[in-house]
Amino acid sequence: MNNDIVSEMAFFVQLARLGSLAATARELGLTPPAITKRLLQMEQRLGVRLLNRTTRRVSLTSEGETYLTQAARILADIRDMEESVSSSRAAPKGLLRVNATLGFGRTTIAPLVSAFAKRYPDIEVQLQLTDRAINLVEDAYDLGIRFGELPDTRLGARKILSNQRYLCASPAYLKRNGIPQTPQELTQHRCILHRQNDDTYSTWKLQKGRKHETVKVHGSLSSNDGDVVLGWALDGHGILLRSEWDAAKYLDSGRLQVILPDYTLPSADLYAYYPSRQQQPARARAFIDFLVESVPAATGPRPRTTPGR
């Protein structure tokens, strides 16, 4: 495989990731006509159309999707090969592309990246924050940092932190509306909904022993921002499903009260996940180790809240 083909693959992966000829031109320091010419040369050499063009955006053809998937995998394998044959280096180096959720990425992961960069100055970190679902291989990420169940069992993963979820509400709301004693009673209450990705955010799953219950809840307030919905719960607008480290200080202070404490909900454990390969780059291993070391301290002491009625 010659360098021109590798360069073409890297160019196409970047173009597909940015989704715009103009954005790719800015990223590479070239003119849009130069980017268009390079793409046309690729398509002429391959004999297929890789992208559908519009004035502002580009979209992949079926051939383009096939090329992107395989090109991203080959480029990742090349990076891993170079990393493995130079593993005797004193410190890891190279480009590390990380994706994390918007809120947690901004408040917790971004400051940790700053500290990580001071420890490993030869690693170039690109942090992308988004709540949309991602494909690590096709989007050319080395690591994804996400809560809850892993999106693809074919991915490798390492748990960064355990994190349970609770149903909770303010004492003022419960005084006005009563405390639900069974999951089905939740349907009679105002629930605050946290919309994330394409998740069925209005369907809550509870378990008690071997008994599983799924409840379709309703409410007049919803948001994709976790801090916003937490604030609404504190203001007494309804019942909220929230993770333990987000709600712990309010549960301990009494500003929120756990609902249905005998039931458990799907956990919101924090994971770093990555394309499952035999040889993981040293820079990725270093970053994951750093997260395991640093995230618990960054999120504060583990909650000691014991749910009670």
FENZI-V677806 format. One line per field, one symbol per residue. phi: phi as a letter, one per 30 degrees, with the letter a starting at -180 (. if undefined). psi: psi as a letter, one per 30 degrees, with the letter a starting at -180 (. if undefined). burial: 1 if it has 9 or more other ideal C-beta (glycine too) atoms within 8 Angstrom, else 0. Layout:
phi->???
psi->???
burial->???
This chain:
phi->.dddddddddddddddddiadddddddcicdeddddddddddddddibccbccbdcbbbdddddddddeddddddddddddddddbddedbdajdbcbcbdedddddcdedddedddddbddcccccccacddbcedddicdbbcbcidddaddddabdcadadcbcbadedddddcicdcbeddddccdccccdbhcdddccccbbbicccbcbccbacbaaccddddddddddidlcbcbddddcedddddjdbbdchddccbedcecbcbaedbdcdedddddddeddedcdeddcjddecdcebd
psi->kleeeeeeeeeeeeeeefgkeeeeeeefhlleeeeeeeeeeeeeefglkekkkaeflllkleeeeeeeeeeeeeeeeeeeeeeefhfgkekllakjjkklldeeeefeeeeeeeeeeeeiffkjkjkkkkflkljeeeghkekkjllakkfjfflllkkekkjlklkllkeeeeeeflkkfleffffgljkkkjkkbglifgjkklkjbgkkkkkjlllfkllgkeeeeeeeeffgfakkjllefefefeeefgflkkkhffkllklhkkkkllkjlejkkeeeeeeeeeeeeeeeeeglkkkgkjkl.
burial->000001011111111101011011100100010111011001100100011000000101101110111011111111111010000000010101111110111101111110111001001010111000010111111111111001000011110110111111111011000001001011101111110000001111111000001010101011100100110111011111111110110111000111110010101111111110100111111111011101100100001010000
